[in-house]
């Protein structure tokens, strides 16, 4: 995940799959690195993992706004 304002790496995760857990891990790393993601907007153009209930719940917990197309 890249911060579009500063162009700095905000969070990352590596796995041999593209499941929701991978996205959740990267978001948690970003939250820990930045102390907070509250008020941030997260946008991705990849995959159904961004439409999962677990992803939506984590965004809410972190105070993160998912890109408008991912709201369900």
C-alpha positions as CSV (number, residue, x, y, z in Angstrom):
1,X,0.0,0.0,0.0
2,X,1.3,3.4,-1.0
3,X,0.4,6.7,0.5
4,X,-0.7,8.7,-2.6
5,X,0.2,12.0,-0.9
6,X,3.7,11.3,0.2
7,X,4.3,8.3,-2.2
8,X,5.8,6.4,0.8
9,X,5.1,2.8,1.5
10,X,2.4,2.6,4.1
11,X,1.9,-1.1,4.6
12,X,2.6,-4.4,3.1
13,X,2.1,-8.2,3.3
14,X,3.3,-11.2,1.4
15,X,1.6,-14.5,0.8
16,X,1.1,-17.2,-1.8
17,X,-2.5,-16.3,-2.2
18,X,-4.8,-13.2,-2.7
19,X,-7.4,-13.7,0.1
20,X,-8.9,-11.2,2.5
21,X,-6.4,-12.1,5.2
22,X,-3.5,-10.7,3.1
23,X,-5.3,-7.4,2.7
24,X,-6.1,-7.3,6.4
25,X,-2.5,-8.0,7.3
26,X,-1.3,-5.2,5.1
27,X,-3.9,-2.8,6.5
28,X,-2.9,-3.7,10.1
29,X,0.8,-3.1,9.2
30,X,-0.1,0.3,7.7
31,X,-2.1,1.2,10.8
32,X,0.8,0.2,13.1
33,X,3.3,2.1,11.0
34,X,1.2,5.3,10.8
35,X,-0.2,5.1,14.3
36,X,-3.7,5.5,12.8
37,X,-5.5,5.3,9.5
38,X,-8.5,7.3,10.8
39,X,-9.9,9.5,8.1
40,X,-7.9,7.9,5.3
41,X,-9.5,6.7,2.1
42,X,-8.3,3.3,0.8
43,X,-8.8,2.5,-2.9
44,X,-7.9,-0.5,-4.8
45,X,-8.8,-1.8,-8.2
46,X,-8.0,-5.4,-7.5
47,X,-10.2,-8.3,-6.5
48,X,-13.2,-9.4,-4.6
49,X,-11.3,-9.4,-1.3
50,X,-12.1,-5.7,-1.1
51,X,-15.9,-6.6,-1.1
52,X,-15.7,-9.0,1.8
53,X,-17.5,-8.4,5.1
54,X,-14.2,-8.9,7.0
55,X,-12.5,-6.2,5.0
56,X,-15.5,-3.8,5.6
57,X,-15.4,-4.5,9.3
58,X,-11.6,-3.9,9.5
59,X,-12.0,-0.6,7.6
60,X,-14.6,0.5,10.1
61,X,-12.5,-0.6,13.1
62,X,-9.5,1.3,11.7
63,X,-11.6,4.4,10.9
64,X,-10.7,3.9,7.2
65,X,-13.0,4.8,4.4
66,X,-13.0,2.2,1.6
67,X,-13.2,3.6,-1.9
68,X,-16.8,4.3,-2.9
69,X,-17.1,1.2,-5.2
70,X,-16.2,-1.2,-2.4
71,X,-19.1,-0.2,-0.1
72,X,-21.7,-2.9,0.1
